[in-house]
Amino acid sequence: MNVLIDGRPLVGNRTGIGVHTAEIARRLDVTPPPLIASHAEIENRDDIEHCRFRVDPTKLGVAWQQLKLGRIDADVLWGPHGTLPMNVRIPAVVTLHDFTSITMPGRHRLKTVLSFNLFIARSLELARRVACVSRAVADEAIRGFAVARKKIELVPNGVDLEFFTPGGGEGDYVLFVGTLEPRKGIEDLLAVWPSIPSPRPRLVLCGDPGWGSGQWAVGGGQKKPLPTAHRQLPTDIHLPGFVTREQLRELYRGARAFVYPSRYEGFGIPPLEAMACGAPVIATRTGAIPDFAGDAALLVDPGDRDALRDALVRVLRDSALRSELRVRGSERARAYSWERSARTMTELLAEAARCA
């Protein structure tokens, strides 16, 4: 089965949808290996070296998708970004991660909104099968686009259980991992952080700057992450930027607590990875987080700053609770393997290809 993959999520630093794309692509049980096509060079080919690659240089990714991707011959196309070329001639499967560019357009860059919103309705009609990373996203697809339930299959995100494992001692920092943008609840975290009683640990915010993050700068002589930054952050807040996978694992392992105050998620990969590494997790009840976290994390409602502060104070003060969450989290994370999701995706692609 000749599988073609829209490789746009793999261009640039690998986050979110890019992680999902790479982890599934590396495990697809198909011959020949999948062809990952893109509009620009994919520099990070870690773990997907066995795949085939094709680059048709194009300035705008959405222009490449709509004008060039649909012309590439294959048995089946996988669109991990949720949309398809409108001229697609082969069977296709799409993966839905969230609908925030529709429900929260003001919290995305304009190019993101246009590249998704203009094509999603027709893409869901063209797709033979629709994969959703969580029940919440599946329900949104059914309500918002009348996608038939029988057309949908849950293909959740997972965690690389051979790589993200517990280890090391507890450090003196609280960790956040994700794109630095308002949708991730960064404003909520920054608002409550000064009220955490001293002595408090450092707050480490890992990730690339996203939409709206130009308002943050860091004090204490540290370099500002963006030239447009105008707000000074306390000196105990650190912004290392995007980190390697190996560095990320060590940060998860050593965190006194991992906090993820996102206002909305389709799934939420970082809390699951943190749990796998044994970090005590505080997260919001959104997306699939309540499903995979269960009682192995402290959950608060999105935007509830009082509850977020109380959870942080509780975890930082109670070493016994931290130890309990470390054990529970790593145990629950074992149920979410990429292997299972890749098997399901392989089956969906094969089913779509047979309908050609």
C-alpha positions as CSV (number, residue, x, y, z in Angstrom):
1,M,0.0,0.0,0.0
2,N,1.5,3.3,-1.2
3,V,0.8,5.8,1.5
4,L,1.2,9.6,0.9
5,I,1.4,11.9,4.0
6,D,0.9,15.7,4.0
7,G,4.2,16.5,5.8
8,R,3.6,20.2,6.6
9,P,3.3,19.5,10.4
10,L,6.9,18.2,10.3
11,V,8.4,21.4,8.8
12,G,10.1,23.4,11.6
13,N,10.2,22.4,15.2
14,R,8.3,19.3,16.0
15,T,5.4,20.1,18.3
16,G,1.8,19.0,18.8
17,I,0.5,17.8,15.4
18,G,4.1,17.3,14.3
19,V,4.7,14.9,17.1
20,H,1.5,13.0,16.2
21,T,2.5,12.9,12.5
22,A,6.0,11.6,13.2
23,E,5.0,9.0,15.8
24,I,2.3,7.5,13.6
25,A,4.4,7.7,10.4
26,R,7.3,5.8,12.0
27,R,5.0,3.0,13.0
28,L,2.8,2.6,10.0
29,D,2.9,-1.1,8.9
30,V,3.0,-0.5,5.2
31,T,5.2,-1.4,2.2
32,P,6.8,0.6,0.7
33,P,7.5,3.0,3.6
34,P,5.2,6.1,3.5
35,L,6.0,9.0,1.3
36,I,6.1,12.3,3.3
37,A,5.6,15.2,1.0
38,S,6.1,18.8,1.9
39,H,6.5,22.4,0.7
40,A,9.8,22.9,2.5
41,E,12.6,20.8,3.8
42,I,11.9,18.6,6.9
43,E,15.2,19.1,8.8
44,N,14.3,16.9,11.8
45,R,14.0,13.3,10.5
46,D,14.7,11.6,13.8
47,D,12.9,8.2,14.0
48,I,11.4,8.6,10.5
49,E,14.6,8.1,8.5
50,H,13.1,5.0,6.9
51,C,10.3,7.0,5.3
52,R,10.6,8.4,1.8
53,F,10.6,12.2,1.3
54,R,9.6,14.6,-1.4
55,V,9.9,18.4,-1.4
56,D,8.2,20.7,-3.9
57,P,9.5,24.1,-2.7
58,T,6.6,26.5,-2.3
59,K,6.5,29.7,-0.2
60,L,3.1,29.0,1.4
61,G,2.3,25.6,2.8
62,V,-1.4,25.9,2.0
63,A,-0.7,26.9,-1.6
64,W,1.5,23.7,-2.0
65,Q,-1.3,21.6,-0.4
66,Q,-4.0,22.9,-2.7
67,L,-1.9,23.1,-6.0
68,K,0.7,20.3,-5.7
69,L,-0.1,17.7,-3.1
70,G,-3.2,16.5,-4.9
71,R,-1.2,15.7,-8.0
72,I,1.1,13.2,-6.3
73,D,0.2,9.6,-7.1
74,A,-0.4,7.1,-4.3
75,D,-2.9,4.6,-3.1
76,V,-4.2,6.7,-0.2
77,L,-3.5,10.1,1.3
78,W,-3.3,10.9,5.1
79,G,-4.0,14.5,6.0
80,P,-2.7,14.8,9.6
81,H,-3.6,18.6,9.6
82,G,-7.3,17.9,9.1
83,T,-7.6,19.3,5.7
84,L,-7.2,17.9,2.1
85,P,-6.4,19.4,-1.3
86,M,-9.7,20.2,-3.0
87,N,-8.5,18.4,-6.1
88,V,-7.5,15.1,-4.3
89,R,-8.0,12.2,-6.7
90,I,-7.2,9.3,-4.4
91,P,-8.9,8.0,-1.2
92,A,-8.0,10.0,1.9
93,V,-8.1,9.9,5.7
94,V,-7.9,13.1,7.8
95,T,-7.0,13.5,11.5
96,L,-8.8,16.1,13.6
97,H,-6.9,17.6,16.5
98,D,-9.2,20.5,17.4
99,F,-11.4,23.3,16.0
100,T,-9.9,26.3,17.8
101,S,-9.2,28.2,14.6
102,I,-13.0,28.2,14.2
103,T,-14.1,28.5,17.9
104,M,-11.2,30.8,18.9
105,P,-10.1,32.6,15.7
106,G,-8.7,35.6,17.6
107,R,-6.1,33.3,19.3
108,H,-4.5,32.1,16.1
109,R,-2.4,33.7,13.3
110,L,-4.4,34.7,10.3
111,K,-2.7,32.2,8.0
112,T,-3.6,29.4,10.4
113,V,-7.2,30.4,10.4
114,L,-7.5,30.7,6.7
115,S,-5.6,27.5,5.9
116,F,-8.0,25.5,8.1
117,N,-11.3,27.3,8.1
118,L,-11.6,27.6,4.3
119,F,-11.1,23.9,3.6
120,I,-12.2,21.9,6.6
121,A,-15.9,21.4,5.7
122,R,-15.2,20.1,2.2
123,S,-12.2,18.1,3.5
124,L,-14.5,16.2,5.9
125,E,-16.8,15.4,2.9
126,L,-14.0,14.2,0.7
127,A,-12.3,12.0,3.4
128,R,-13.3,8.3,3.4
129,R,-12.5,8.1,7.2
130,V,-12.0,10.7,9.9
131,A,-9.6,10.1,12.8
132,C,-10.1,12.1,16.0
133,V,-7.6,12.3,18.8
134,S,-10.3,12.5,21.5
135,R,-14.0,12.0,22.1
136,A,-14.4,15.7,22.6
137,V,-13.1,16.4,19.1
138,A,-15.2,13.7,17.6
139,D,-18.3,15.2,19.2
140,E,-17.4,18.6,17.8
141,A,-17.1,17.1,14.3
142,I,-20.5,15.5,14.6
143,R,-22.2,18.6,16.0
144,G,-20.5,21.2,13.9
145,F,-20.1,19.4,10.5
146,A,-22.6,16.6,10.7
147,V,-19.9,14.0,10.2
148,A,-21.5,10.5,10.4
149,R,-20.5,8.8,13.6
150,K,-19.7,5.6,11.6
151,K,-17.1,7.6,9.6
152,I,-15.2,8.5,12.7
153,E,-12.5,6.5,14.5
154,L,-10.7,7.5,17.7
155,V,-6.9,7.5,17.1
156,P,-5.6,9.2,20.3
157,N,-2.2,10.6,20.8
158,G,0.2,8.5,22.8
159,V,3.6,8.6,24.5
160,D,6.8,6.9,23.5
161,L,7.0,4.6,26.6
162,E,10.6,3.5,25.7
163,F,11.9,7.0,25.7
164,F,9.7,8.9,28.2
165,T,10.4,7.1,31.4
166,P,10.9,8.1,35.1
167,G,14.3,8.7,36.4
168,G,16.5,11.2,38.3
169,G,15.8,13.3,41.4
170,E,13.4,16.2,42.0
171,G,14.6,19.6,40.9
172,D,13.7,23.1,42.1
173,Y,11.4,24.2,39.4
174,V,7.8,24.0,38.1
175,L,7.6,23.2,34.4
176,F,5.3,24.2,31.6
177,V,5.8,22.8,28.0
178,G,3.9,24.0,25.0
179,T,3.6,26.8,22.5
180,L,3.8,30.1,24.4
181,E,0.4,31.7,23.5
182,P,-2.7,32.8,25.3
183,R,-4.7,29.7,24.3
184,K,-2.4,27.6,26.5
185,G,-3.4,29.5,29.6
186,I,-0.1,31.2,30.0
187,E,-1.8,34.4,31.2
188,D,-3.5,32.5,34.0
189,L,-0.2,31.0,35.1
190,L,1.6,34.3,35.0
191,A,-1.2,35.9,37.0
192,V,-1.1,33.5,39.9
193,W,2.6,32.9,40.0
194,P,3.6,36.0,42.1
195,S,1.0,34.9,44.7
196,I,2.7,31.5,45.3
197,P,4.3,31.8,48.8
198,S,8.1,32.2,49.1
199,P,10.4,30.4,48.9
200,R,9.0,29.2,45.7
201,P,10.9,27.3,42.9
202,R,11.7,28.6,39.5
203,L,9.0,28.6,36.8
204,V,10.3,27.2,33.5
205,L,8.2,27.9,30.4
206,C,9.5,25.7,27.5
207,G,8.4,26.2,24.0
208,D,8.4,28.3,20.9
209,P,6.6,31.7,21.0
210,G,3.2,31.6,19.4
211,W,0.5,34.1,18.6
212,G,0.3,36.9,21.2
213,S,3.5,35.9,23.0
214,G,5.3,39.1,21.9
215,Q,3.9,40.7,25.1
216,W,6.2,38.7,27.4
217,A,9.7,39.6,28.3
218,V,11.9,38.3,31.2
219,G,13.7,40.4,33.7
220,G,17.0,39.9,35.5
221,G,19.2,40.7,32.5
222,Q,17.9,37.7,30.5
223,K,17.4,38.0,26.8
224,K,13.9,38.9,25.6
225,P,12.4,36.1,23.6
226,L,10.7,38.4,21.1
227,P,11.7,42.0,20.0
228,T,8.1,43.2,20.5
229,A,8.0,42.1,24.1
230,H,6.9,44.8,26.5
231,R,6.0,43.2,29.8
232,Q,8.7,42.3,32.3
233,L,8.4,38.9,34.0
234,P,9.8,38.1,37.5
235,T,13.4,36.9,37.5
236,D,12.4,33.5,38.7
237,I,10.6,32.8,35.4
238,H,12.8,31.2,32.8
239,L,12.2,30.9,29.0
240,P,14.6,28.4,27.5
241,G,12.7,28.3,24.2
242,F,12.3,25.1,22.2
243,V,14.3,22.2,23.7
244,T,15.5,18.9,22.3
245,R,13.6,15.7,23.0
246,E,16.4,14.6,25.3
247,Q,16.4,17.9,27.2
248,L,12.6,17.7,27.5
249,R,12.8,14.2,29.1
250,E,15.2,15.4,31.7
251,L,13.1,18.5,32.4
252,Y,10.0,16.3,32.9
253,R,11.9,13.9,35.2
254,G,13.2,16.6,37.4
255,A,10.2,18.9,37.7
256,R,8.8,19.4,41.2
257,A,5.5,19.8,39.4
258,F,4.3,20.0,35.8
259,V,1.6,22.6,35.2
260,Y,-0.6,22.8,32.0
261,P,-3.3,25.5,32.4
262,S,-4.6,25.3,28.8
263,R,-7.9,27.1,28.0
264,Y,-8.7,24.5,25.3
265,E,-7.1,21.3,24.0
266,G,-8.1,18.6,21.5
267,F,-5.9,16.2,23.4
268,G,-2.9,17.6,25.3
269,I,0.3,15.6,24.7
270,P,2.7,17.3,27.2
271,P,0.8,16.3,30.4
272,L,0.8,12.7,29.2
273,E,4.5,12.8,28.5
274,A,5.1,14.4,31.9
275,M,3.1,11.7,33.6
276,A,5.1,9.0,31.8
277,C,8.3,10.6,33.2
278,G,6.9,10.6,36.7
279,A,6.2,14.4,37.1
280,P,3.4,15.4,39.4
281,V,0.8,17.0,37.0
282,I,-1.6,19.9,37.4
283,A,-3.7,20.4,34.3
284,T,-7.1,21.7,33.2
285,R,-10.2,19.7,32.4
286,T,-10.2,20.1,28.7
287,G,-9.8,17.8,25.7
288,A,-8.7,14.3,26.5
289,I,-6.8,15.3,29.7
290,P,-9.6,14.2,32.1
291,D,-9.7,10.8,30.3
292,F,-6.0,10.0,30.4
293,A,-5.2,11.7,33.7
294,G,-8.1,10.5,35.8
295,D,-7.0,10.6,39.5
296,A,-3.3,10.6,38.6
297,A,-3.2,14.4,38.3
298,L,-4.8,17.4,40.0
299,L,-7.4,18.9,37.6
300,V,-8.8,22.4,37.6
301,D,-11.3,24.1,35.3
302,P,-9.9,26.2,32.5
303,G,-9.6,29.9,33.5
304,D,-10.1,29.2,37.2
305,R,-7.1,31.1,38.6
306,D,-8.0,30.5,42.3
307,A,-8.1,26.7,41.7
308,L,-4.9,26.8,39.7
309,R,-3.1,28.7,42.5
310,D,-4.5,26.3,45.2
311,A,-3.4,23.3,43.2
312,L,0.1,24.7,42.8
313,V,0.4,25.5,46.5
314,R,-0.9,22.1,47.5
315,V,1.5,20.2,45.3
316,L,4.5,22.3,46.3
317,R,3.8,22.0,50.0
318,D,2.9,18.2,50.1
319,S,5.8,15.9,49.3
320,A,3.7,12.8,50.0
321,L,1.2,14.0,47.4
322,R,3.9,14.6,44.8
323,S,5.2,11.1,45.4
324,E,1.7,9.6,45.0
325,L,1.1,11.5,41.8
326,R,4.5,10.4,40.3
327,V,3.6,6.8,40.8
328,R,0.0,7.1,39.6
329,G,0.9,9.2,36.6
330,S,3.6,6.8,35.2
331,E,1.2,3.9,35.7
332,R,-1.7,5.5,33.8
333,A,0.5,6.7,31.0
334,R,1.4,3.1,30.1
335,A,-2.1,2.7,28.7
336,Y,-1.4,5.2,25.9
337,S,1.0,3.8,23.4
338,W,1.7,5.1,19.9
339,E,1.8,1.5,18.7
340,R,-1.9,1.1,19.3
341,S,-2.8,4.3,17.5
342,A,-0.5,3.5,14.6
343,R,-2.2,0.1,14.2
344,T,-5.6,1.8,14.0
345,M,-4.3,4.3,11.5
346,T,-2.8,1.6,9.3
347,E,-6.2,-0.1,9.3
348,L,-8.0,3.1,8.4
349,L,-5.7,3.8,5.5
350,A,-6.0,0.3,4.2
351,E,-9.8,0.5,4.4
352,A,-9.9,3.8,2.5
353,A,-7.5,2.4,-0.1
354,R,-9.7,-0.6,-0.7
355,C,-12.6,1.8,-1.5
356,A,-10.8,3.3,-4.5
